Amino acid sequence: RREVRPFGVQVSIIEPGSFCTAMIDPTTVRNTLKQLWQQLPPETQAAYGHHYLEAYAQRCAQLQRLSSARLARATTAMEHALLARFPRSRYAAGWDTRLLFLPLIYCPAWLCDTI
């Protein structure tokens, strides 16, 4: 966003947080990881360890439990960023994003850029 500003390009950052989508579905993630794991060379598998696959799948399951099913929060932010006459520089659409980036949400854009 800051890199293209000198060229007159305005960019809005949309931080959607965690939402229940197929991207974090534990079954899909586990199956995809198993397929990718089998394609890795044995030395790479050894470097990560065989426990890595299951630990990653468990983290995805935890993420899904904490994720919101209200996708409208993210799509509403996208709609505002695209259609508003004066879009904000940053949109936080999920509860987790609001919690983590709360200080940045209330700071002016120039202050966030400076930080």
Z-matrix of the N, CA and C atoms (Angstrom, degrees):
N
C 1 1.447
C 2 1.515 1 110.14
N 3 1.313 2 116.23 1 -45.33
C 4 1.469 3 119.61 2 -179.76
C 5 1.522 4 111.99 3 -71.76
N 6 1.326 5 116.66 4 -29.30
C 7 1.461 6 120.05 5 -176.49
C 8 1.521 7 112.39 6 -70.03
N 9 1.335 8 117.70 7 -33.35
C 10 1.460 9 120.07 8 -175.76
C 11 1.529 10 113.10 9 -97.54
N 12 1.321 11 117.19 10 -3.69
C 13 1.462 12 120.50 11 179.72
C 14 1.533 13 113.05 12 -58.86
N 15 1.346 14 119.20 13 -41.48
C 16 1.463 15 118.67 14 178.97
C 17 1.531 16 114.00 15 -60.07
N 18 1.321 17 116.98 16 -19.17
C 19 1.461 18 121.17 17 179.75
C 20 1.522 19 112.28 18 -93.60
N 21 1.335 20 117.15 19 7.37
C 22 1.456 21 121.26 20 178.58
C 23 1.519 22 114.45 21 81.48
N 24 1.313 23 116.92 22 14.12
C 25 1.467 24 121.09 23 179.96
C 26 1.520 25 108.32 24 -94.92
N 27 1.325 26 115.81 25 124.32
C 28 1.456 27 120.78 26 178.10
C 29 1.524 28 109.03 27 -100.74
N 30 1.312 29 116.86 28 128.91
C 31 1.459 30 122.51 29 -177.60
C 32 1.515 31 109.11 30 -122.07
N 33 1.318 32 116.31 31 134.67
C 34 1.457 33 122.11 32 173.53
C 35 1.521 34 108.02 33 -107.07
N 36 1.325 35 115.76 34 132.13
C 37 1.455 36 121.01 35 179.24
C 38 1.519 37 107.99 36 -94.41
N 39 1.312 38 116.21 37 125.76
C 40 1.463 39 120.90 38 177.29
C 41 1.519 40 107.45 39 -111.05
N 42 1.330 41 115.39 40 115.83
C 43 1.457 42 121.87 41 -179.80
C 44 1.525 43 107.32 42 -104.77
N 45 1.334 44 117.06 43 95.85
C 46 1.465 45 119.38 44 -170.55
C 47 1.519 46 114.88 45 -77.91
N 48 1.292 47 120.70 46 -16.64
C 49 1.459 48 119.37 47 -177.04
C 50 1.519 49 110.99 48 71.13
N 51 1.323 50 116.42 49 -155.59
C 52 1.465 51 121.63 50 -176.01
C 53 1.528 52 110.66 51 -102.05
N 54 1.313 53 115.24 52 122.58
C 55 1.455 54 121.85 53 176.57
C 56 1.519 55 108.95 54 -128.41
N 57 1.321 56 115.76 55 148.74
C 58 1.469 57 120.81 56 179.57
C 59 1.523 58 109.22 57 -72.00
N 60 1.310 59 115.63 58 104.74
C 61 1.456 60 122.02 59 175.74
C 62 1.522 61 108.12 60 -135.01
N 63 1.310 62 116.29 61 172.20
C 64 1.465 63 120.22 62 179.03
C 65 1.525 64 111.82 63 -63.84
N 66 1.310 65 116.21 64 -19.87
C 67 1.457 66 120.42 65 -178.24
C 68 1.531 67 112.27 66 -63.78
N 69 1.328 68 117.37 67 -29.09
C 70 1.463 69 120.03 68 -179.21
C 71 1.526 70 112.39 69 -115.53
N 72 1.332 71 117.40 70 15.01
C 73 1.461 72 120.70 71 176.45
C 74 1.531 73 108.71 72 -63.82
N 75 1.355 74 118.23 73 120.90
C 76 1.472 75 120.28 74 -174.10
C 77 1.524 76 114.18 75 -57.81
N 78 1.315 77 118.50 76 -38.64
C 79 1.459 78 120.94 77 -179.41
C 80 1.524 79 111.01 78 -66.21
N 81 1.310 80 116.24 79 -46.47
C 82 1.461 81 120.92 80 179.17
C 83 1.529 82 110.87 81 -63.11
N 84 1.324 83 115.68 82 -44.19
C 85 1.468 84 120.08 83 -179.85
C 86 1.522 85 110.59 84 -61.98
N 87 1.340 86 116.66 85 -46.17
C 88 1.467 87 120.26 86 -178.53
C 89 1.534 88 110.65 87 -61.61
N 90 1.323 89 117.76 88 -45.32
C 91 1.476 90 120.96 89 -179.48
C 92 1.527 91 111.72 90 -64.68
N 93 1.312 92 116.88 91 -42.80
C 94 1.465 93 120.80 92 179.18
C 95 1.523 94 110.58 93 -64.47
N 96 1.337 95 116.14 94 -43.55
C 97 1.457 96 119.37 95 179.33
C 98 1.524 97 111.93 96 -62.80
N 99 1.324 98 117.23 97 -39.01
C 100 1.468 99 120.05 98 178.65
C 101 1.520 100 111.10 99 -62.77
N 102 1.346 101 116.58 100 -41.41
C 103 1.464 102 120.45 101 178.45
C 104 1.526 103 110.93 102 -63.50
N 105 1.336 104 115.77 103 -45.13
C 106 1.464 105 119.91 104 -179.98
C 107 1.529 106 111.24 105 -67.47
N 108 1.323 107 116.17 106 -38.08
C 109 1.465 108 121.29 107 179.92
C 110 1.522 109 111.36 108 -59.68
N 111 1.320 110 115.77 109 -41.55
C 112 1.463 111 120.47 110 -178.79
C 113 1.528 112 112.12 111 -66.49
N 114 1.315 113 117.57 112 -23.21
C 115 1.462 114 121.73 113 179.85
C 116 1.530 115 112.65 114 -85.26
N 117 1.327 116 116.83 115 -13.65
C 118 1.466 117 120.34 116 -178.61
C 119 1.525 118 111.15 117 -74.06
N 120 1.314 119 116.82 118 147.91
C 121 1.466 120 120.00 119 174.37
C 122 1.538 121 109.64 120 -65.04
N 123 1.321 122 117.08 121 151.01
C 124 1.472 123 120.79 122 -179.06
C 125 1.529 124 113.88 123 -55.88
N 126 1.331 125 117.56 124 -35.10
C 127 1.462 126 119.51 125 -179.66
C 128 1.532 127 111.88 126 -68.34
N 129 1.335 128 117.01 127 -33.63
C 130 1.462 129 120.16 128 176.27
C 131 1.523 130 110.23 129 -70.04
N 132 1.324 131 116.40 130 -41.70
C 133 1.463 132 120.08 131 176.46
C 134 1.529 133 110.40 132 -59.87
N 135 1.319 134 116.05 133 -41.25
C 136 1.465 135 119.82 134 179.84
C 137 1.528 136 111.42 135 -66.23
N 138 1.328 137 116.12 136 -37.02
C 139 1.462 138 119.95 137 -179.99
C 140 1.533 139 111.61 138 -63.56
N 141 1.331 140 116.80 139 -40.92
C 142 1.466 141 120.92 140 179.02
C 143 1.527 142 111.52 141 -80.12
N 144 1.296 143 116.92 142 -33.40
C 145 1.458 144 121.25 143 -176.39
C 146 1.521 145 110.28 144 87.20
N 147 1.315 146 116.24 145 148.94
C 148 1.463 147 119.84 146 -176.02
C 149 1.529 148 112.83 147 -72.06
N 150 1.328 149 116.90 148 -17.52
C 151 1.458 150 120.29 149 177.72
C 152 1.531 151 112.23 150 -73.44
N 153 1.319 152 117.05 151 -19.41
C 154 1.467 153 121.65 152 -176.80
C 155 1.519 154 111.86 153 -58.62
N 156 1.310 155 116.64 154 -43.70
C 157 1.461 156 122.33 155 -176.62
C 158 1.526 157 111.00 156 -59.02
N 159 1.316 158 117.25 157 -49.65
C 160 1.467 159 121.41 158 -178.72
C 161 1.524 160 111.61 159 -68.95
N 162 1.313 161 117.55 160 -38.87
C 163 1.470 162 120.95 161 179.39
C 164 1.529 163 110.91 162 -63.65
N 165 1.326 164 116.91 163 -40.30
C 166 1.462 165 120.91 164 178.70
C 167 1.516 166 110.57 165 -66.01
N 168 1.316 167 117.53 166 -42.52
C 169 1.463 168 121.62 167 178.59
C 170 1.526 169 110.64 168 -63.28
N 171 1.319 170 118.22 169 -37.84
C 172 1.467 171 121.22 170 178.03
C 173 1.527 172 111.21 171 -66.98
N 174 1.332 173 117.61 172 -38.52
C 175 1.470 174 120.32 173 176.96
C 176 1.522 175 110.83 174 -64.44
N 177 1.327 176 117.60 175 -37.66
C 178 1.462 177 120.78 176 177.18
C 179 1.526 178 110.83 177 -65.61
N 180 1.325 179 117.42 178 -37.92
C 181 1.466 180 121.01 179 177.48
C 182 1.526 181 110.28 180 -65.21
N 183 1.323 182 117.58 181 -41.01
C 184 1.463 183 120.84 182 177.17
C 185 1.523 184 110.65 183 -64.79
N 186 1.318 185 116.83 184 -41.49
C 187 1.458 186 121.31 185 178.53
C 188 1.517 187 111.05 186 -60.90
N 189 1.328 188 117.41 187 -41.24
C 190 1.455 189 120.15 188 -179.88
C 191 1.528 190 111.04 189 -65.05
N 192 1.322 191 117.73 190 -38.17
C 193 1.467 192 120.43 191 178.58
C 194 1.526 193 111.71 192 -63.86
N 195 1.321 194 117.65 193 -31.95
C 196 1.453 195 121.79 194 -179.55
C 197 1.526 196 113.29 195 -88.60
N 198 1.319 197 117.17 196 -9.29
C 199 1.461 198 121.72 197 -175.05
C 200 1.519 199 112.23 198 -78.94
N 201 1.306 200 114.18 199 155.20
C 202 1.460 201 121.35 200 179.24
C 203 1.523 202 110.55 201 -91.63
N 204 1.327 203 115.72 202 146.35
C 205 1.459 204 120.94 203 176.76
C 206 1.527 205 111.31 204 -93.49
N 207 1.310 206 117.78 205 -4.66
C 208 1.470 207 122.45 206 -177.38
C 209 1.528 208 111.23 207 -87.05
N 210 1.306 209 116.08 208 81.73
C 211 1.464 210 120.77 209 -179.38
C 212 1.523 211 112.54 210 -67.30
N 213 1.335 212 116.70 211 -17.55
C 214 1.461 213 120.28 212 -179.02
C 215 1.524 214 111.73 213 -60.51
N 216 1.320 215 117.28 214 -27.64
C 217 1.463 216 119.34 215 178.23
C 218 1.522 217 111.11 216 -62.22
N 219 1.314 218 116.50 217 -41.33
C 220 1.466 219 120.16 218 179.47
C 221 1.520 220 111.42 219 -74.24
N 222 1.316 221 116.86 220 -42.83
C 223 1.466 222 119.18 221 -178.19
C 224 1.527 223 111.68 222 -69.16
N 225 1.324 224 117.65 223 -31.90
C 226 1.467 225 120.50 224 176.31
C 227 1.522 226 110.40 225 -66.57
N 228 1.329 227 116.50 226 -39.50
C 229 1.465 228 119.80 227 177.05
C 230 1.526 229 110.48 228 -63.63
N 231 1.324 230 116.80 229 -41.88
C 232 1.473 231 120.55 230 178.23
C 233 1.525 232 110.58 231 -62.93
N 234 1.327 233 115.99 232 -43.37
C 235 1.459 234 120.31 233 -179.79
C 236 1.525 235 110.79 234 -60.98
N 237 1.325 236 116.87 235 -44.45
C 238 1.459 237 120.34 236 179.86
C 239 1.527 238 110.89 237 -64.64
N 240 1.324 239 116.60 238 -42.68
C 241 1.464 240 120.16 239 -179.64
C 242 1.526 241 111.63 240 -62.11
N 243 1.317 242 116.72 241 -35.22
C 244 1.469 243 120.34 242 -178.37
C 245 1.525 244 113.78 243 -82.40
N 246 1.336 245 117.09 244 -33.86
C 247 1.457 246 119.46 245 -170.33
C 248 1.521 247 115.30 246 -107.37
N 249 1.316 248 118.83 247 -14.41
C 250 1.461 249 120.83 248 -177.32
C 251 1.521 250 111.10 249 -70.87
N 252 1.309 251 114.39 250 146.22
C 253 1.458 252 118.73 251 177.42
C 254 1.525 253 110.86 252 -66.61
N 255 1.336 254 116.17 253 -38.75
C 256 1.456 255 122.24 254 177.22
C 257 1.531 256 108.63 255 -126.58
N 258 1.331 257 117.27 256 81.97
C 259 1.470 258 119.44 257 -179.09
C 260 1.528 259 111.38 258 -68.56
N 261 1.308 260 114.59 259 150.79
C 262 1.467 261 119.81 260 177.31
C 263 1.527 262 108.80 261 -72.88
N 264 1.316 263 115.67 262 160.65
C 265 1.463 264 119.03 263 179.72
C 266 1.524 265 110.89 264 -81.35
N 267 1.342 266 117.79 265 -22.68
C 268 1.460 267 120.73 266 -177.72
C 269 1.531 268 109.50 267 -142.84
N 270 1.327 269 114.77 268 134.69
C 271 1.462 270 122.25 269 176.49
C 272 1.526 271 108.47 270 -123.12
N 273 1.315 272 116.71 271 128.94
C 274 1.464 273 122.12 272 175.13
C 275 1.522 274 106.83 273 -110.94
N 276 1.333 275 117.10 274 111.82
C 277 1.452 276 120.32 275 -170.69
C 278 1.524 277 114.44 276 -100.09
N 279 1.288 278 120.29 277 -17.91
C 280 1.460 279 121.33 278 -178.09
C 281 1.514 280 111.93 279 -112.83
N 282 1.334 281 116.67 280 160.68
C 283 1.473 282 120.30 281 -179.72
C 284 1.529 283 111.09 282 -61.80
N 285 1.325 284 115.77 283 -38.63
C 286 1.460 285 119.02 284 -178.35
C 287 1.521 286 111.56 285 -69.05
N 288 1.307 287 116.51 286 -36.56
C 289 1.459 288 120.42 287 178.49
C 290 1.523 289 110.30 288 -68.76
N 291 1.314 290 115.72 289 -40.78
C 292 1.472 291 118.82 290 177.76
C 293 1.525 292 111.05 291 -62.08
N 294 1.306 293 116.53 292 -39.18
C 295 1.456 294 120.59 293 -179.38
C 296 1.528 295 111.30 294 -67.97
N 297 1.342 296 116.42 295 -45.05
C 298 1.463 297 120.39 296 -176.61
C 299 1.519 298 113.28 297 -74.14
N 300 1.328 299 116.00 298 -36.76
C 301 1.462 300 119.72 299 -174.35
C 302 1.520 301 112.91 300 -109.43
N 303 1.339 302 117.25 301 17.65
C 304 1.456 303 121.22 302 -177.74
C 305 1.521 304 113.19 303 -52.66
N 306 1.323 305 119.50 304 -45.74
C 307 1.469 306 118.01 305 179.18
C 308 1.532 307 112.82 306 -60.33
N 309 1.321 308 117.36 307 -37.28
C 310 1.470 309 119.90 308 -179.55
C 311 1.518 310 112.19 309 -71.27
N 312 1.330 311 117.33 310 -30.33
C 313 1.467 312 120.41 311 -178.57
C 314 1.519 313 110.96 312 -62.23
N 315 1.324 314 116.41 313 -38.80
C 316 1.454 315 120.33 314 -175.24
C 317 1.521 316 114.16 315 -91.61
N 318 1.302 317 117.69 316 -4.12
C 319 1.459 318 120.60 317 176.24
C 320 1.523 319 109.61 318 -85.17
N 321 1.314 320 117.38 319 147.85
C 322 1.463 321 118.72 320 172.59
C 323 1.522 322 110.42 321 -63.25
N 324 1.323 323 115.91 322 153.01
C 325 1.469 324 121.26 323 -176.66
C 326 1.528 325 111.25 324 -57.59
N 327 1.344 326 117.67 325 -40.06
C 328 1.462 327 119.34 326 -178.46
C 329 1.519 328 111.66 327 -64.27
N 330 1.348 329 117.41 328 -33.20
C 331 1.451 330 120.46 329 179.11
C 332 1.529 331 110.97 330 -71.72
N 333 1.340 332 116.45 331 -41.16
C 334 1.476 333 120.52 332 175.83
C 335 1.525 334 110.55 333 -60.99
N 336 1.332 335 115.81 334 -41.51
C 337 1.457 336 119.90 335 179.05
C 338 1.525 337 111.24 336 -64.54
N 339 1.311 338 116.73 337 -36.91
C 340 1.461 339 121.07 338 179.53
C 341 1.522 340 110.67 339 -68.75
N 342 1.328 341 115.97 340 -42.64
C 343 1.469 342 120.75 341 179.90
C 344 1.515 343 109.44 342 -64.10
